[in-house]
């Protein structure tokens, strides 16, 4: 078991590392010059991260690709995609997807 002293030291160390890495971009007094290709690429980083998290949840179940069309995620995904391209509303997309997913998943057991 770790003594409470080492737990406190570890927490302070982790807090410092987090502070330094997250605030690193604010340390310089002037903006750091970035190449144009890097600026363009960084615009897509949040979308790529979101896709990397959501895509496996849609097409996989328990580490295996889904092998049945009776999966509540598929109709919810289809309706959400159509709704998003029609209305361009993120909140509506999420609400519609969940409104379709939950009854199918909980009610029908898909």
Buried (B, 14 or more C-beta within 10 A) or exposed (E): EEEEEEEEEEEEEEEEEEEEEEEEEEEEEEEEEEEEEEEEEEEEEEEEEEEEEEEEEEBEBEEEEBEEEEBBBBBBBEBBEEBBEEEEEEEBBEEBBEEBBEEBBEEEEB
